Amino acid sequence: MTRQTFDLLILGSSSASPTSERNPSAQLLNIAERFFLIDCAEGTQVQLRKYKAKFQAIDHIFISHLHGDHFFGLPGLLSSMHLLGRKQDITIYCPKELQGIIELINKVSETTFNYVVHWKFTDNTGLNLLFEDSKVEVYSFPLKHRIYCTGFLFKEKPLPRKIDKFKLDQLEVSTSEIIKLRKGMDVINDNGVLIKNEEVTLDPAKARSYAYCSDTIYNPAICDFIKEVDLLYHESTFLEEHAARAKKTYHTTAKQAAEIAKNANVKKLLMGHFSVRYGHLESFVNEASVIFNNCELAIDGKKIEI
């Protein structure tokens, strides 16, 4: 059985201001053809077109906080979806103040979308379930920034057990029992004999997970929410030489992000939200890899299979 899609497209990796090579924060996560837009900086819809993403397939948008480099692209994106004839509903998960911002823009511009926007407000008091369907669960968790801010945890639901067709025939188990077997249940074969699930099934691939830590000061407390994820995106705005600046602005250094990754026992660290003061980014990997060696840069246009 082919594994379902679980990949991440980086649409923006800069911090407060864009550069000629880096747009501010935005990512597109595809889990089993569910498309989740995570943050939406100015220019995000241009990046979606540039990297040939499925523009109108996005049904869920997650906004971590209300600094402009994380949501200024949202009004334009929603407007373009309307102008292009979108009809299906969209859900936005965000701080509650964002609804008023979007509705005010629509009021003064006398705009009524062709589609319905559903609002679900985030909660930064702990781990909170935001979305769930048959394939995916999405949670918010608190970050520590200058203003209200949350991270997001995306978890693939446990996959069904794999059927060993040879043993299925050998033990005379009816194909009508496959649904029960995939759920991990024991069954009765054609001769009335109890067949243990492990006799005719194989362990499924491990469910995968992705954590997005937007703007935050170094905060070891978040490790409880992101333990052992397959991929951790953690802001790494500064190098350690600017640690004082990071602390003052409630941001993190590459070294500190690596410490979070190590303490949370994640599989891979993805660093982004780079300050525009850094033209070349190799030093971020050099600094982080001393502490946590499986790390890489979030570069605009990079696609990562999880």
KEKE-3310 file (N, C-alpha, C; in steps of 0.2 Angstrom, whole numbers, plus 5000, padded with zeros to 4 digits):
npx = (5004:5003:5010:5001:5001:5013:5019:5029:5029:5039:5035:5039:5053:5059:5061:5054:5054:5054:5066:5076:5077:5070:5054:5043:5035:5027:5019:5015:5006:5004:4994:4988:4981:4975:4975:4985:4987:5000:5002:5003:5010:5013:5013:5011:5002:5008:5019:5013:5008:5020:5027:5019:5008:4993:4981:4967:4964:4966:4959:4960:4967:4980:4984:4997:5000:4997:5007:5012:5021:5016:5003:4999:4997:4985:4972:4973:4974:4962:4953:4958:4954:4940:4938:4942:4932:4929:4919:4918:4918:4929:4941:4947:4960:4964:4970:4957:4955:4957:4946:4938:4947:4947:4934:4931:4939:4932:4920:4923:4927:4916:4914:4908:4911:4911:4910:4909:4917:4923:4927:4938:4944:4960:4968:4979:4982:4986:4988:4978:4964:4961:4957:4950:4949:4946:4959:4969:4974:4975:4983:4984:4996:5004:5015:5029:5029:5030:5017:5001:5003:5003:5009:5008:5003:5003:4996:4997:4984:4984:4989:4979:4981:4992:4987:4991:4991:4994:4994:4981:4973:4979:4975:4962:4953:4940:4938:4929:4932:4941:4941:4939:4951:4960:4958:4963:4957:4953:4947:4935:4938:4933:4931:4926:4936:4946:4955:4970:4974:4987:4992:4988:4991:5001:5012:5008:5015:5023:5014:5015:5022:5021:5028:5025:5033:5031:5035:5044:5052:5066:5061:5060:5048:5040:5043:5036:5025:5029:5036:5046:5042:5042:5046:5052:5048:5056:5057:5072:5078:5090:5108:5119:5128:5120:5112:5107:5099:5090:5083:5078:5069:5060:5063:5072:5088:5099:5106:5099:5087:5091:5094:5081:5076:5084:5081:5068:5068:5066:5065:5070:5076:5070:5075:5070:5063:5073:5083:5085:5097:5106:5115:5120:5117:5123:5129:5120:5116:5129:5130:5119:5121:5131:5125:5113:5112:5104:5099:5092:5090:5075:5071:5065:5054:5058:5054:5049:5048:5039)
npy = (4994:5011:5024:5038:5055:5067:5081:5096:5112:5126:5143:5155:5162:5172:5185:5199:5208:5206:5199:5199:5186:5179:5177:5183:5174:5159:5143:5128:5114:5097:5085:5069:5074:5085:5102:5113:5129:5138:5152:5167:5178:5194:5193:5180:5173:5175:5168:5155:5154:5154:5143:5133:5128:5121:5131:5134:5123:5124:5123:5126:5138:5143:5154:5161:5172:5190:5198:5208:5201:5189:5188:5198:5195:5188:5195:5199:5186:5179:5188:5186:5172:5174:5182:5173:5164:5155:5143:5134:5132:5139:5138:5147:5147:5156:5170:5179:5192:5194:5191:5202:5211:5207:5207:5221:5226:5220:5227:5241:5240:5236:5222:5206:5189:5175:5164:5155:5160:5151:5154:5149:5151:5152:5145:5149:5142:5129:5113:5111:5105:5108:5104:5090:5075:5060:5057:5066:5076:5092:5103:5117:5126:5135:5148:5159:5175:5193:5197:5189:5172:5157:5140:5126:5109:5096:5080:5064:5052:5036:5023:5010:4993:4982:4970:4953:4945:4932:4924:4926:4919:4906:4903:4903:4914:4924:4937:4947:4950:4959:4973:4973:4967:4976:4986:4980:4970:4953:4939:4927:4912:4904:4891:4892:4895:4904:4918:4926:4943:4947:4936:4937:4950:4964:4976:4993:5007:5020:5033:5050:5066:5084:5099:5116:5130:5146:5163:5165:5167:5159:5145:5132:5125:5122:5110:5099:5099:5095:5084:5071:5073:5071:5081:5097:5113:5127:5144:5153:5166:5174:5173:5166:5176:5187:5185:5193:5203:5194:5190:5202:5205:5194:5183:5169:5160:5151:5141:5140:5135:5123:5117:5116:5106:5095:5093:5090:5078:5077:5071:5079:5095:5110:5126:5143:5160:5170:5184:5199:5204:5194:5189:5177:5160:5149:5149:5147:5133:5128:5133:5127:5113:5109:5106:5099:5088:5084:5095:5108:5121:5132:5135:5146:5139:5126:5109:5097:5080:5072)
npz = (5000:4995:5004:5011:5005:5013:5014:5014:5009:5007:5007:5012:5021:5027:5040:5047:5036:5018:5007:4991:4989:4999:5005:5018:5032:5027:5024:5015:5019:5015:5018:5015:5004:5010:5011:5020:5024:5032:5041:5033:5025:5017:5000:4998:4990:4978:4979:4980:4967:4960:4964:4959:4967:4973:4972:4975:4982:4995:5010:5023:5034:5044:5056:5065:5074:5075:5069:5056:5046:5046:5043:5033:5020:5019:5017:5004:4998:5001:4994:4981:4979:4980:4968:4958:4958:4968:4977:4988:5006:5018:5031:5044:5056:5070:5080:5089:5085:5072:5064:5064:5058:5044:5041:5042:5032:5021:5023:5021:5008:5001:4999:4996:4999:4988:4994:5010:5025:5039:5056:5068:5083:5091:5105:5118:5130:5132:5125:5112:5102:5086:5073:5065:5056:5047:5044:5049:5063:5070:5081:5092:5102:5115:5112:5116:5114:5109:5108:5108:5103:5094:5092:5080:5079:5068:5066:5059:5058:5066:5055:5046:5049:5039:5027:5026:5012:5008:5020:5023:5014:5017:5030:5028:5029:5027:5014:5017:5030:5031:5034:5048:5052:5048:5057:5068:5075:5080:5071:5065:5056:5040:5045:5057:5067:5078:5073:5077:5076:5073:5066:5053:5049:5046:5054:5052:5043:5053:5060:5055:5060:5062:5068:5070:5075:5077:5079:5094:5110:5117:5124:5133:5138:5128:5123:5129:5121:5108:5107:5100:5087:5069:5061:5065:5064:5068:5073:5069:5071:5073:5074:5087:5091:5091:5102:5113:5106:5101:5113:5118:5108:5108:5101:5094:5094:5082:5089:5100:5095:5091:5103:5108:5099:5102:5115:5114:5107:5093:5076:5065:5062:5056:5051:5051:5047:5046:5050:5041:5041:5038:5025:5019:5024:5029:5041:5051:5050:5054:5067:5073:5071:5080:5091:5088:5075:5064:5055:5045:5032:5030:5015:5003:4992:4994:4995:5006:5010:5022)
capx = (5000:5007:5009:4998:5006:5014:5025:5029:5032:5041:5033:5043:5057:5062:5058:5049:5054:5056:5072:5075:5078:5066:5048:5041:5033:5021:5021:5009:5007:4999:4993:4983:4978:4972:4980:4984:4991:5002:5004:5001:5014:5012:5016:5010:4998:5012:5023:5009:5008:5027:5029:5014:5004:4986:4979:4960:4963:4967:4952:4961:4972:4982:4988:5000:4999:4995:5012:5011:5024:5013:4996:4997:4995:4978:4966:4973:4973:4955:4950:4959:4950:4934:4938:4943:4926:4929:4913:4919:4920:4936:4941:4953:4961:4968:4968:4950:4955:4958:4940:4936:4951:4945:4927:4932:4942:4927:4915:4925:4928:4910:4915:4905:4914:4906:4911:4908:4923:4922:4932:4940:4949:4965:4969:4986:4983:4989:4987:4970:4962:4958:4954:4951:4945:4948:4966:4973:4973:4979:4982:4988:5000:5006:5022:5030:5031:5028:5010:4998:5005:5003:5012:5003:5005:4999:4998:4994:4981:4987:4986:4977:4986:4992:4985:4996:4986:4995:4992:4974:4971:4982:4971:4955:4950:4936:4940:4924:4934:4947:4939:4940:4958:4964:4957:4967:4953:4953:4941:4933:4939:4928:4930:4924:4942:4948:4962:4973:4975:4994:4993:4987:4992:5008:5012:5008:5020:5022:5011:5020:5020:5025:5026:5027:5035:5032:5039:5045:5058:5068:5056:5060:5042:5036:5046:5031:5020:5032:5040:5047:5039:5046:5049:5051:5050:5057:5060:5079:5079:5097:5114:5121:5131:5115:5107:5104:5094:5084:5080:5074:5063:5056:5065:5077:5094:5099:5108:5093:5082:5094:5093:5074:5075:5087:5077:5061:5070:5063:5069:5074:5075:5070:5076:5068:5062:5079:5084:5087:5104:5111:5114:5121:5113:5127:5131:5114:5117:5135:5129:5114:5123:5135:5120:5108:5116:5100:5095:5092:5087:5069:5073:5059:5053:5060:5049:5051:5044:5040)
capy = (5000:5017:5029:5044:5061:5071:5085:5103:5117:5133:5148:5161:5160:5178:5187:5204:5211:5202:5201:5197:5179:5176:5180:5182:5167:5155:5136:5124:5107:5093:5078:5065:5079:5090:5107:5117:5135:5140:5159:5170:5184:5198:5190:5172:5171:5175:5162:5149:5153:5153:5136:5129:5125:5120:5138:5134:5117:5126:5124:5127:5142:5144:5160:5160:5178:5196:5203:5208:5197:5182:5188:5203:5192:5185:5199:5198:5179:5178:5192:5182:5166:5176:5184:5167:5160:5150:5142:5130:5135:5139:5139:5151:5146:5162:5175:5181:5199:5194:5191:5209:5215:5205:5210:5228:5227:5219:5232:5247:5239:5233:5215:5200:5184:5170:5157:5156:5159:5149:5156:5145:5155:5148:5146:5148:5140:5122:5109:5112:5102:5113:5101:5083:5071:5053:5056:5071:5080:5098:5106:5123:5126:5142:5151:5165:5181:5199:5197:5182:5168:5149:5135:5121:5102:5092:5073:5059:5047:5029:5020:5004:4987:4979:4963:4948:4941:4925:4921:4927:4913:4900:4902:4902:4920:4928:4944:4951:4952:4963:4979:4971:4965:4983:4989:4977:4965:4946:4937:4920:4910:4900:4885:4894:4895:4911:4919:4932:4948:4947:4930:4938:4957:4967:4983:4998:5012:5024:5039:5055:5072:5090:5105:5123:5135:5152:5168:5164:5168:5153:5143:5125:5122:5119:5103:5095:5099:5093:5078:5066:5074:5069:5087:5102:5120:5132:5150:5154:5173:5176:5169:5167:5183:5192:5182:5198:5205:5189:5190:5208:5205:5188:5178:5163:5159:5144:5137:5139:5131:5116:5114:5113:5100:5090:5091:5087:5072:5077:5068:5083:5102:5115:5133:5148:5166:5173:5191:5201:5206:5189:5187:5170:5157:5143:5149:5144:5126:5127:5134:5122:5106:5107:5103:5094:5087:5083:5101:5111:5128:5132:5140:5147:5134:5119:5104:5092:5075:5070)
capz = (5000:4995:5009:5009:5005:5019:5012:5016:5004:5010:5003:5014:5026:5030:5046:5047:5029:5013:5003:4985:4989:5004:5007:5025:5034:5024:5022:5013:5021:5011:5022:5011:4999:5013:5010:5026:5023:5039:5041:5026:5024:5011:4994:4999:4984:4972:4980:4978:4960:4958:4965:4956:4972:4972:4975:4977:4986:5002:5014:5030:5035:5051:5057:5072:5077:5071:5067:5049:5042:5047:5040:5029:5014:5020:5014:4996:4996:5001:4989:4974:4979:4978:4961:4954:4958:4973:4980:4994:5012:5020:5039:5047:5063:5071:5086:5087:5082:5064:5060:5064:5053:5038:5040:5041:5025:5016:5024:5018:5001:4999:4996:4999:4996:4985:4998:5017:5029:5046:5060:5074:5087:5094:5113:5120:5137:5132:5119:5110:5096:5081:5067:5065:5051:5047:5042:5052:5069:5071:5088:5094:5108:5117:5111:5121:5110:5112:5108:5108:5098:5095:5087:5077:5078:5064:5067:5055:5062:5065:5049:5047:5049:5033:5027:5023:5008:5008:5026:5023:5010:5020:5036:5026:5032:5022:5012:5020:5037:5030:5038:5055:5053:5047:5064:5074:5078:5079:5067:5065:5049:5037:5048:5064:5071:5080:5070:5080:5071:5071:5062:5046:5047:5047:5057:5047:5044:5059:5059:5055:5063:5060:5073:5068:5080:5074:5083:5101:5113:5119:5129:5134:5140:5122:5122:5131:5116:5102:5108:5095:5080:5064:5058:5069:5061:5074:5071:5071:5068:5074:5077:5094:5092:5092:5107:5117:5102:5101:5119:5118:5103:5109:5096:5096:5089:5079:5094:5105:5092:5091:5110:5109:5095:5105:5121:5112:5104:5087:5071:5061:5064:5050:5054:5047:5050:5046:5050:5034:5042:5036:5018:5019:5029:5031:5048:5055:5051:5057:5074:5076:5071:5085:5096:5085:5069:5059:5054:5038:5032:5027:5010:4999:4986:4996:4997:5011:5012:5029)
cpx = (5004:5005:5006:5003:5007:5020:5023:5032:5033:5040:5037:5047:5061:5058:5053:5049:5057:5063:5071:5075:5073:5060:5047:5037:5026:5023:5014:5011:5002:4999:4987:4978:4973:4977:4979:4989:4993:5005:5003:5004:5012:5016:5015:5007:5003:5017:5019:5009:5015:5029:5024:5010:4997:4982:4972:4959:4964:4960:4953:4967:4973:4986:4991:4999:4998:5000:5011:5014:5022:5006:4994:4995:4988:4973:4967:4972:4966:4951:4951:4955:4943:4933:4939:4937:4925:4922:4913:4921:4927:4936:4947:4954:4966:4966:4961:4950:4955:4952:4938:4940:4949:4938:4927:4934:4936:4921:4917:4926:4922:4911:4912:4908:4909:4906:4910:4915:4921:4928:4932:4945:4954:4965:4976:4987:4985:4988:4980:4969:4959:4954:4955:4946:4948:4956:4971:4970:4977:4977:4986:4991:5003:5014:5023:5033:5029:5021:5008:5000:5005:5007:5006:5006:5000:5001:4994:4991:4984:4984:4984:4982:4986:4990:4990:4991:4987:4993:4984:4971:4973:4977:4964:4951:4946:4938:4935:4926:4940:4946:4941:4948:4962:4963:4960:4963:4954:4947:4941:4934:4933:4926:4928:4930:4944:4955:4964:4975:4983:4996:4992:4988:4999:5007:5012:5014:5018:5019:5016:5017:5024:5023:5029:5027:5036:5036:5039:5052:5060:5064:5056:5053:5038:5038:5040:5026:5023:5036:5040:5043:5044:5050:5047:5053:5051:5060:5068:5081:5086:5102:5115:5124:5126:5110:5104:5098:5088:5080:5075:5068:5059:5057:5070:5083:5094:5102:5103:5088:5085:5093:5086:5073:5078:5083:5070:5062:5066:5068:5073:5071:5075:5070:5073:5067:5068:5079:5087:5095:5109:5110:5115:5119:5117:5128:5126:5115:5123:5134:5125:5117:5128:5131:5116:5110:5111:5096:5096:5089:5080:5070:5067:5059:5055:5054:5052:5046:5045:5039)
cpy = (5006:5022:5035:5050:5065:5075:5092:5107:5124:5138:5155:5159:5166:5180:5193:5207:5205:5204:5199:5190:5176:5181:5179:5175:5165:5148:5133:5117:5103:5086:5074:5070:5084:5096:5112:5123:5137:5147:5161:5177:5188:5194:5182:5170:5171:5169:5155:5148:5151:5146:5131:5125:5125:5126:5137:5127:5118:5127:5126:5132:5143:5150:5160:5166:5184:5201:5202:5203:5189:5182:5193:5201:5189:5189:5198:5191:5177:5182:5188:5176:5168:5178:5178:5162:5155:5150:5138:5134:5135:5141:5142:5150:5152:5165:5178:5188:5199:5194:5198:5213:5213:5207:5217:5230:5226:5224:5238:5246:5237:5227:5210:5194:5179:5164:5159:5155:5157:5151:5152:5149:5150:5150:5144:5146:5133:5119:5109:5109:5107:5110:5094:5080:5064:5052:5060:5074:5086:5101:5113:5122:5133:5143:5157:5171:5187:5200:5190:5178:5161:5146:5130:5114:5098:5084:5069:5054:5040:5026:5013:4998:4985:4972:4959:4943:4934:4921:4921:4921:4907:4898:4902:4908:4923:4935:4949:4953:4957:4970:4978:4970:4972:4987:4986:4972:4958:4944:4929:4918:4906:4894:4886:4894:4903:4912:4926:4937:4948:4941:4932:4946:4958:4974:4988:5003:5017:5030:5045:5062:5078:5096:5111:5128:5141:5157:5166:5165:5160:5150:5135:5121:5120:5112:5098:5094:5096:5087:5073:5067:5073:5075:5093:5109:5124:5138:5151:5161:5175:5171:5170:5174:5188:5189:5188:5202:5200:5189:5196:5208:5199:5184:5173:5163:5152:5139:5135:5134:5124:5113:5112:5107:5094:5088:5088:5080:5071:5073:5073:5090:5106:5122:5138:5155:5170:5180:5193:5203:5200:5187:5180:5166:5150:5143:5146:5137:5124:5128:5129:5115:5104:5104:5098:5093:5086:5090:5104:5117:5127:5138:5140:5142:5127:5115:5098:5086:5072:5062)
cpz = (5000:5001:5007:5009:5012:5017:5014:5011:5007:5005:5005:5020:5029:5036:5044:5040:5024:5010:4996:4984:4994:5005:5014:5026:5030:5022:5020:5015:5018:5015:5018:5007:5003:5013:5016:5024:5030:5038:5033:5025:5017:5005:4994:4992:4978:4973:4978:4971:4957:4958:4963:4961:4970:4975:4978:4981:4993:5005:5021:5031:5042:5052:5065:5077:5073:5070:5059:5044:5043:5044:5035:5022:5013:5016:5006:4994:4996:4996:4982:4974:4977:4970:4956:4954:4963:4976:4987:5000:5013:5028:5040:5054:5066:5078:5084:5084:5075:5061:5059:5059:5046:5036:5039:5034:5020:5017:5020:5010:4997:4995:5000:4996:4993:4989:5006:5021:5036:5050:5066:5077:5091:5102:5115:5127:5137:5125:5117:5103:5092:5076:5068:5060:5051:5046:5047:5058:5069:5078:5088:5100:5109:5115:5115:5116:5113:5112:5108:5102:5099:5090:5085:5077:5074:5064:5062:5059:5061:5059:5050:5046:5041:5033:5023:5019:5008:5014:5026:5020:5014:5026:5035:5029:5026:5020:5016:5027:5037:5034:5045:5056:5052:5054:5069:5077:5076:5075:5067:5057:5046:5041:5055:5069:5072:5077:5073:5075:5069:5067:5054:5044:5049:5050:5052:5048:5050:5057:5060:5058:5062:5065:5070:5074:5077:5079:5091:5104:5115:5125:5129:5136:5134:5121:5124:5125:5109:5102:5103:5089:5075:5061:5063:5065:5067:5071:5074:5068:5068:5075:5084:5096:5093:5097:5111:5113:5102:5107:5120:5114:5103:5103:5098:5091:5087:5084:5099:5102:5092:5098:5111:5105:5099:5111:5120:5109:5097:5082:5067:5063:5057:5053:5049:5050:5051:5046:5043:5035:5039:5029:5016:5025:5032:5038:5053:5056:5055:5065:5077:5076:5076:5091:5094:5077:5063:5058:5047:5038:5028:5021:5005:4993:4988:4998:5001:5012:5019:5030)
residu = (MET:THR:ARG:GLN:THR:PHE:ASP:LEU:LEU:ILE:LEU:GLY:SER:SER:SER:ALA:SER:PRO:THR:SER:GLU:ARG:ASN:PRO:SER:ALA:GLN:LEU:LEU:ASN:ILE:ALA:GLU:ARG:PHE:PHE:LEU:ILE:ASP:CYS:ALA:GLU:GLY:THR:GLN:VAL:GLN:LEU:ARG:LYS:TYR:LYS:ALA:LYS:PHE:GLN:ALA:ILE:ASP:HIS:ILE:PHE:ILE:SER:HIS:LEU:HIS:GLY:ASP:HIS:PHE:PHE:GLY:LEU:PRO:GLY:LEU:LEU:SER:SER:MET:HIS:LEU:LEU:GLY:ARG:LYS:GLN:ASP:ILE:THR:ILE:TYR:CYS:PRO:LYS:GLU:LEU:GLN:GLY:ILE:ILE:GLU:LEU:ILE:ASN:LYS:VAL:SER:GLU:THR:THR:PHE:ASN:TYR:VAL:VAL:HIS:TRP:LYS:PHE:THR:ASP:ASN:THR:GLY:LEU:ASN:LEU:LEU:PHE:GLU:ASP:SER:LYS:VAL:GLU:VAL:TYR:SER:PHE:PRO:LEU:LYS:HIS:ARG:ILE:TYR:CYS:THR:GLY:PHE:LEU:PHE:LYS:GLU:LYS:PRO:LEU:PRO:ARG:LYS:ILE:ASP:LYS:PHE:LYS:LEU:ASP:GLN:LEU:GLU:VAL:SER:THR:SER:GLU:ILE:ILE:LYS:LEU:ARG:LYS:GLY:MET:ASP:VAL:ILE:ASN:ASP:ASN:GLY:VAL:LEU:ILE:LYS:ASN:GLU:GLU:VAL:THR:LEU:ASP:PRO:ALA:LYS:ALA:ARG:SER:TYR:ALA:TYR:CYS:SER:ASP:THR:ILE:TYR:ASN:PRO:ALA:ILE:CYS:ASP:PHE:ILE:LYS:GLU:VAL:ASP:LEU:LEU:TYR:HIS:GLU:SER:THR:PHE:LEU:GLU:GLU:HIS:ALA:ALA:ARG:ALA:LYS:LYS:THR:TYR:HIS:THR:THR:ALA:LYS:GLN:ALA:ALA:GLU:ILE:ALA:LYS:ASN:ALA:ASN:VAL:LYS:LYS:LEU:LEU:MET:GLY:HIS:PHE:SER:VAL:ARG:TYR:GLY:HIS:LEU:GLU:SER:PHE:VAL:ASN:GLU:ALA:SER:VAL:ILE:PHE:ASN:ASN:CYS:GLU:LEU:ALA:ILE:ASP:GLY:LYS:LYS:ILE:GLU:ILE)
# end
